[in-house]
Amino acid sequence: MIVCMLQLTSDQLFDVYKGFIDKYPVVSIEDAFDQDDWAAWTKMNEAVSIQLVGSVFLHYFYSLPVSLYLQCLGL
């Protein structure tokens, strides 16, 4: 068995997601980035028009303000 582990920056991973969104009828992505990568989450949320769901944020950050909680749910 061959295992290939790639380490991508947030920007590189964003480009991968954006390529999928442009090529396929993607309507939602869940937990797109690391739970601590708020900059990447914000960038992607501003750049695409699909639903972004951040359930891992809710698991680790259960004390989020309501507005951020709703944003993480894609609402």
PyMOL commands that set and color helices and strands:
alter all, ss='L'
color gray80, all
select helices_A, chain A and resi 10-23+38-47+55-60+66-72
alter helices_A, ss='H'
color red, helices_A
select strands_A, chain A and resi 28-30+51-53
alter strands_A, ss='S'
color yellow, strands_A
deselect
rebuild
show_as cartoon
